[in-house]
Amino acid sequence: MNWTFFHKLGSPKWFYDLSVKLQPWFLFLGVFLLLIGTVWGLAFAPEDYQQGNSFRIIYIHVPTAILAQSCYMMMAASAFVGLVWKMKIADMFIVAAAPIGAAFTFLALFTGAVWGKPTWGTWWVWDARLTSMLVLLFLYFGLMALRGAFEDTDMAAKASAILVLVGVVNIPIIKYSVEWWNTLHQPATFTLTEKPAMPPEMWLPLLIMVIGIYAFFTSVLFSRMRNEILIRERRTKWVRGIVLEEDQS
Amino acid sequence: MFPLGVSPDPSFLSTAAAGVVWVAALLATMLSLDRMFKSDFDDGSLEQLVLCQQPLYLLVLAKIFVHWSLTGIPLILLSPVLATMMNLNSEHIPILMITLFLGTPVISLIGGIGAALTVSLRTGGVLVSLIVLPLTIPVLIFGTGTIQASVEGLPLGGYLAIMGVILGLSLMLSPFASAAALKMSVSS
């Protein structure tokens, strides 16, 4: 097998060029799918026979919650790559992804609270799933604070990679919290192996929302990473070339 | 302070006792975390430890054990007094001591990671708590859960087993993270 693509992935310049090409597509796909999913989910999907219209918040709650967790797993994978192979781009990914992940975790908690009010009768309970999501939010905050405290980029990279890997213990706790403890939060809506319990008119818009939010995440991530690459590689020739081109045009 | 702040009602105190003692243990350990590696870092002996032929894993484990024996053990020994003041029934006090015995080393071990990550920073204090507190929530939940189960007369075996697992796992894994963080900290 040809492994050169792996080396290329680690090169900031190559990644920069790739993300310039791909980012508009992801942005277009994300906005397009999110629009379809939102309109379909909020206006056309059938009402839930028990919860009425309030269940529609699932179309925002579930995609953000899925992304909040998988964003952390991606960060953990890249922290491992960064520690083992010392790739510069891995740390740039962590820097770029952490605030987005924190924002999605907050959104998931917020929409969950808004959903909890009409269905459970309370904004917040100290349920296992809710508590572990709150812990995830604090992990993101702790990571961002730790990053900000270091002046040296290499040290900050190592410290945050270690912290990300330590925090991974929380992810299985979130995932299985609804199965280990019988608490208020319902079990997972989607699994890869089984058919969803909802009719297709209900879960199709949800699936579209999930894919759309991943595409949106990728496009935001790409622009944040490009920014990070430009700042860190500002001394290299190719970055200077780009900046000079912009100046002239 | 807690009975004065909330309510001195004995029946309320006895239900809250386990949680209060546990949170006190957590915060007391948190206060002393800052200094776990700080003085060694300042006078340069931390660099000697990293350069030492002994595996850093064991040295870190020894540092953490010393930290625990200076913060955790006094707390365990004091906990009967605290629990009596909080009106916890005397038959549950041994259970409280066992959970503290299993749980406070975990707090020191996880705290060691936070202390090692921030040792080279000038303003570490708040940061350590922000990093460490979320990770100690499982210990807190099971520690107080055990005593709650004991008060309600439920079997304790499962709870104690989970606390033992948490202790075993953090004993094996957390010194690796602390050692890596210390190497990073002295590299500047």
Interface residues (C-beta under 8 A of the other chain):
Chain A: L83 T131 V135 F138 L139 F141 G142 A145 L146 A149 F150 D152 M155 K158 A159 I162 L163 L165 V166 G167 V169 N170 I173
Chain B: I113 L117 T118 S120 L121 T123 G124 L127 L130 I131 L133 P134 L135 I137 P138 I141 S174 A177 A180 A181 M184 S185 S187 S188
